[in-house]
Amino acid sequence: MKVAILGNQARAMSNFWTVLIRRLVRSGHDVLCIIPYEPGGSSSQPPEGNRMEKGGAFWEEKLVSLGVRIAHYPLERKGLNPLRDLATLFALRRILAREQPDRLFAFTIKPVIYGSIAAALAGHPSRQSRFCMVTGLGYMFEGDSFVKRVLMQVARGLYRLAFSCVGGVFFQNEDDVALFRRLSILPRTMRVHMSRGCGVDTDFFAEQPRAHAPPVFLYVGRLLEAKGLRDFAAAARKVKAKYPEVSFHILGPAEQGPGAVPLEEVLGWQAEGSVEYLGVTDDVRPYIAAATAVLLPSWREGTPTSLMEAMSCGRAVIAADAPGSREVVRNGSNGFLVPVGDAGALANAVESFILEPELAVRMGVAGRELSCHEFRAENVAAGLLRQMAIPDRE
């Protein structure tokens, strides 16, 4: 069977879907990864000593090493230019008409919308063989400004059209399903499937020995306002005023466009001594291992991969009590949930781990157990293949 996987970035395809891809290849399927062409890395210069983001070629090589084929299409991930989006749509139509896959699996916003419509225009695969996954709602669903309200109406119309072209939609949390039903985006007859995102490779993200250095609190994610990055920085200021020996680290790529926190602002926090920006990495495990806990005060998630990875490594987590995050954080068991946008509550949760170091250890153990039982990537991949009726030999 020929299976096309459509995403918005080679890096995301490699980081999040390697387990699924390996399972498909081992089962004898011809896997086509459809991704944008990304010739270079980040254009933003990290501070001296920090690593630059790897270019698209690096991540493509990792994908090819899994035994897949690559097809490129043009994509402006954050752009709002309709002409460029039309170019994306027709490029995807050409690829799908040429390749004629038996199954299509698309994830992230623009691939879901334009990939689903392009598949309908191409006639390949058939509607019941097209699937998409809502991994997050994006900038237009964050906040209540006039511009975002207008963009949300546009997004509603595009999502409705896209969903009319597919046989099934995967969601990562019940909150997103409820929102899409409330906004009348989901057709009544649509098959809705639930998935724990891409899960977490619990073998790769093995349990890590406890870090014995002064406490370190780590944020892993893109530099976005909606990820709660400014709340993280505000909490760091509060905590460091009382406990100057404590460290707060930010690890993740800079972003451009609406909703991004400028790299210059992050470097300003570093200059004032609140945080340390670590740049980017192709392996987060050493940074998680060095951390006391991993924080993600995001306003809304699909399923937060960074928290699942931290839990799998045996680290306590702190997150905002928001859709997606509450799917993986059991408040008081494997971490803490705090109100969205409340830097003070975030600081108080951090202080709990400073005052009672063994608390982070106990919560880390609970997180590892939860990851192995509920979020294991092999189990998630098997579920996805079963629901898409793709033969699985394992």
N, C-alpha and C positions, 0 to 999 in steps of 0.2 A: 504494500500500500504506500502511496506517496502522500506524505504529510507535510503541509506548509505551516510554518510557525512565523507569524508576523509581529514584529516589535518595532520600537522607536529608537533602539540603541543597541549596538553590538555588546557594549559593556553590560547592559541590563540583561540581555539575552544570555550571556555567559554566566553572570553572577547568579541569576535567579532560576534559570531553567535547565541547567546542566544535567541534573538528575533525571528530569523528564526526557531530555534529548538522548541521554545514554540508554535509557530504558527502551526508547523507540528504536534506536540503532541495534541494540542487542536482540530486539524482537524481529529484526530483518527488514525494517521499513526504510524507505528512501526519504530522508528528512531534508527539507529545503528551508533554510532560515532566510527570511526576507527582512532586510535591515537597511537603514540609510547608509549611504557612502559617507564615511567620516575620515578624511585624510589625515587630520592632525589631532593634537590633544587640546588641552585647555589654553585659551589665549590669555588667561589671567595668571600673573606671576605670583606664586606663593612666596612667603618670606624665606630668607636664606636658610638653607638646611632642610626645608620642606620639599617633598617630592612633587613633581609635576604629574598631572593626570596623563595616563597612557592614551595614545591615539587609537583611532578605530582599528588600524591594522593589527595592533597587539591583540585586541579582543577577537577579531575575526580569525586570527591564527589559532586562538584557543578553541573557537567553535569548529573550525575545520579539523582540528586534531581529534575531535569527537567523532568524525566520520560523516559530517553533513556537507551539503552544498550551500553556496551563498548566492543570493540574488539581491541587487541593490535597487533602491528607489529614492527619489528626492523627498526630503522631509524637513520642514522648518518646525521643530518641536514646539517652540513657544510662540511662534508667529501667528498673526491674525489676518494675514494677507490672503484673500479668497482666491486670487489667481494662482498663487503658489500651492494652495491646497487643491485646486483643480489639477495642477500638474502632478501632485501626489496621487490623486484619484486615478488619472488616466495611465500613469506609469504602473500602478498596481494592477489595473485592468489588463494591461499588456502582459505583465508577468504571469498573471493567473490564467489568461487565455493561452499563453504559450506552454505553461507547465501542466495545466489541467490536473491539479492535485485531487486526491480522493477525500482529503480532510483539510480544513483550514482552521487554525487556532490563532486568534489575534488577541493581543493584550495592550494596554495603555490607550489613552483617549483617541488620538488621531488614527492609529492603526485599526482600532475597533470600528470607528465611524467610517473612514474611507476604505478600509480593507473589506468591510462587509458590503458596502455599496458597490465597490469595484468587482467583487466576486459575483454579485447579482448581474452586473452589466456583462461580465465575461461568461457567465453561465457555468463556471467551474469554481469549486465543486457545487453540487446541488444544494439547495437551501438547507435541507436536513443534515447536511454534512459540514455546515459552517458553524463555528462556535467562537464566542468571544468572552473575555474576562474583564470585568470592571475592577481595576486594581486601585483606583482612587478617583475622586471626583474632579480634582483640578481647580485651577484659579477661579473660574467663574462661579463655583459653588461656595467660595470662601468669603464670608462677610456679606454686607448688604448695601454696597455703594450703587449708584445709578449705573455706572459702567458694568459692574458685575451682574446687575439685574438684567441688563440688555443682553450681555453675553450668555447668561443662563437661558434666556428664551431661545436664543440661537442654538445653544447646545441641546436644549430639549427637542427642538425640531429635528436636528441632525441625529440625535440618539434614536428618536422614534423611527426615522427612516432606516437607520442602520439595523435596528432590532427587527424591523419587518423583513430584513434580508437574511436572517440567520435562523438556525434551528434550535439553538439553545444559548443561554447566557449564564456564565459563572459569576457568582458574587462571593466576596470574601467575608462579609458580615451582614447580619440581618438588618442593621440600621440603613445600609445603602439600598437594600431591597425595598424597605418601607418607604424611603424617600422617593425612589423611582416610581413606586406605585402611586404615592401621593401626588406626584407631578404628572401622572398619567403618561409616563414614558414607556413603561413595559406593556406590551400588548397582553390582553387577558389570556390568550391561548399560549403565550410564550412558556417554553420549558425553562424553569429556573433551577440551576444547580448551585450547591454551596461547596466551597473549597477553602482550605486553610492557606490561601495564597499559593505560593510555590512550596510551602513547607520549609524545613531546614534539614540540611545534611548533618545528622547527628554524629556521623563518623568523622567527617571533615571538621566540624565544629565540636571537637571532643572536649570533655571536661578539663578545665585548666587548673593547675595548682593555685592556691590562694596567694594573692599579692600581699607582701608584708611591708611595703614602703608606706609613707604617709598616704592618706586616702586620696584616690584619684577618681573623678567622676567624668564620664566620657559621653559625648554626644556623637553619634554616627549618622550622617545623613547629608543631603544636599543643603546648601546655604539658602534656605527659604523661610520666609516669615511664617507661613502656615505650619512649618515643622516645629514652631515654638522656639526658634533659635534665639529671638530677643528675650523671651522668658528665661531661657537657659542662662543667658548672659546676666540678666538682672538678678537671678538667684545666686549666680556665682559671686557677684559683688557683695550681696548680703552675707553670704557664708564666709567669704575671705576677709571681710571686715572683722569677723569674730575669730576665725581660724585661718590665719595667713599661711599656714603650712599646707593647707589643702589645695589640690590642683584640679582645674577644670579644663578638659581637653575637647577640642572640636576637630572631628575628622570627616572630611567630605569635600566634594567638588563644588566650586563656585558655579552659580547659575546666572543666566541673563534673562531679561524680560520681566513681565509682570510678576509680582510676588517674590522676587529675589531679594535677598539681603546682600548688599554690595560687599565684595571682598574687602574693600577699603574700610568699611564699618567694622568688620570682624577684626581686621588688623589694628584698628583703633582700640578695640577692647583689649587686644593683646598688649598694646603699648601702655595701657593704663594698669596692666597687671591682673586683670580679671580672669582672662582665659589664655590658653595657648592653642594656636591654630596649627594643626599637624599636616595640613595639606591633604593629599589623597594617597591611597595605597591600593594595591591589587590583592592584599591579604590583610584583613582586619583582625585576625586572631591574636597576634602579639599585642595589639592595642587593647583588645578586650581582656586579655590575660593580665595586663598591667593595671586594670581598673578595679575599683571597689564595687562600682555599680555603673550601669549604663542608663542614661536618661534620654527620653524622647517626649517632650511636652507638646506633641503635635496636636493640632486642632481637629484633625480627622485623618484616618488612615483606611486603607483597604484591610490588609493584615500587615503589621509592621515587622518586616523582615529583620531589621537591625535588633529589635528586642528578642525575636526568636533565636537569632544567632547568639546573642549575649546569654540568654537562658540556657541554650544548649552547652555553652562553655562553662556553665555553673556560676553565672553572675546574677546578682539581684538587679532589678530594674525599677525605674520610676517613670511613670507616664501620666499624661493628662487623661482624665476620665472622659474619653472621647470615643466615638465610633471607631471600631477597628482595634484600638489599643486595649479596650476593655475585653476584647475577645481573648487576649493572651495573658493579661496581667490579672491575677487573683489578688485583690487588695488584702494586704496583711499576710499573704502566704508566700508568693514568690517575688513580691515587690509592693510598691505603693501606687495608688491612683490618686491624683490631686485635681482640683478643679481646673478647667481649661483657662489659660491666661493668668493664673494666680502664681506669680513668682514667689510670693511669700510662703505659700503652701509648699511649693517646690523646694524652697530653701529649708523649710522645717523637716521635710522628708529626708533631705540630704543630711541634716544634722542628726537625725535618728541613727544613721549608720556611723557617724563620727562618734557619737556618745556610746553606742553599743556595737562595737565591731563584729561581734559574733552574730548579730542580727543579719548582716549582709551574707555571712557564710550560710546560715540556715535557709535564708531565702534563695540563695544560689543553688543549694541542693534541691529545694522544691522546684525551682525553675528547670533544672536539668531533668528531673523526673517527668515533669509536665511535657517538656519538649519530646522526650523519647516516646511517651504514650500517645500524645495528641498531634504533634506537629512534624513527625518524621517525614522527610521529603519523599522517600520511596513509597510510603503509604499514600501520600497525597498524589503522587504521579500515577500510581495504580488506579486510584479513584477517578482521576481525570480521563485516563484511557478507557476505563470501563464506561463512563458516562458519554464518551464520544464514540463508543462502539469501535474502538481501534484494537485489533488483536494484540494481546499481551502474553508473551511466552513465559513470563516469570511468575 
